[in-house]
Amino acid sequence: MGYGHAERNLALIRQLEAETRELLARLDEPDLEQSAWLQEVTSAERQAGHHRRPETATAHPSIF
């Protein structure tokens, strides 16, 4: 019921992360902080891929 906002926010965060990854990939020499962030996000994404539930096409019905 109250998860709609969280799901939209998470989708926006994931989109921002994807765009940031693309921008960092275009850099010839990213600095240490940029490289560390890219490695952190990439490894977290790989781990989440193993544990992520598949997206559903239908919304869960609310009890009320």
C-alpha positions in Angstrom: 0.0 0.0 0.0 2.6 2.6 1.0 5.4 1.1 -1.1 4.7 3.0 -4.3 6.7 6.1 -3.4 9.7 3.9 -2.3 9.6 1.9 -5.5 9.5 5.1 -7.6 12.4 6.6 -5.6 14.4 3.4 -6.0 13.8 3.4 -9.7 15.0 7.0 -10.0 18.1 6.2 -7.9 18.9 3.2 -10.1 18.5 5.4 -13.2 20.9 7.9 -11.8 23.4 5.3 -10.9 23.2 3.9 -14.5 23.7 7.3 -16.0 26.6 8.0 -13.6 28.3 4.7 -14.6 28.0 5.6 -18.2 29.6 9.0 -17.6 32.4 7.6 -15.6 33.0 4.9 -18.2 33.7 7.7 -20.8 36.4 9.3 -18.7 40.0 8.5 -19.8 41.3 8.6 -16.3 38.8 8.7 -13.4 40.1 9.8 -10.1 40.4 7.4 -7.1 37.0 8.4 -5.7 35.3 7.9 -9.0 37.0 4.5 -9.5 36.1 3.4 -6.0 32.5 4.3 -6.4 32.3 2.6 -9.8 33.8 -0.6 -8.3 31.5 -0.5 -5.3 28.3 -0.1 -7.4 29.3 -2.7 -9.9 30.1 -5.3 -7.2 26.9 -4.5 -5.3 24.9 -4.8 -8.6 26.4 -8.2 -9.3 25.5 -9.4 -5.8 22.0 -8.0 -6.0 21.5 -9.8 -9.3 21.8 -13.1 -7.5 19.3 -12.1 -4.8 16.9 -9.8 -6.6 13.3 -11.0 -7.0 11.9 -10.9 -10.5 9.8 -7.8 -11.3 6.0 -8.5 -11.5 3.7 -7.0 -14.0 0.8 -6.6 -11.7 0.5 -4.6 -8.5 -0.1 -6.4 -5.2 -3.7 -5.9 -4.1 -4.1 -4.0 -0.8 -6.0 -5.5 2.1 -8.2 -2.4 2.6 
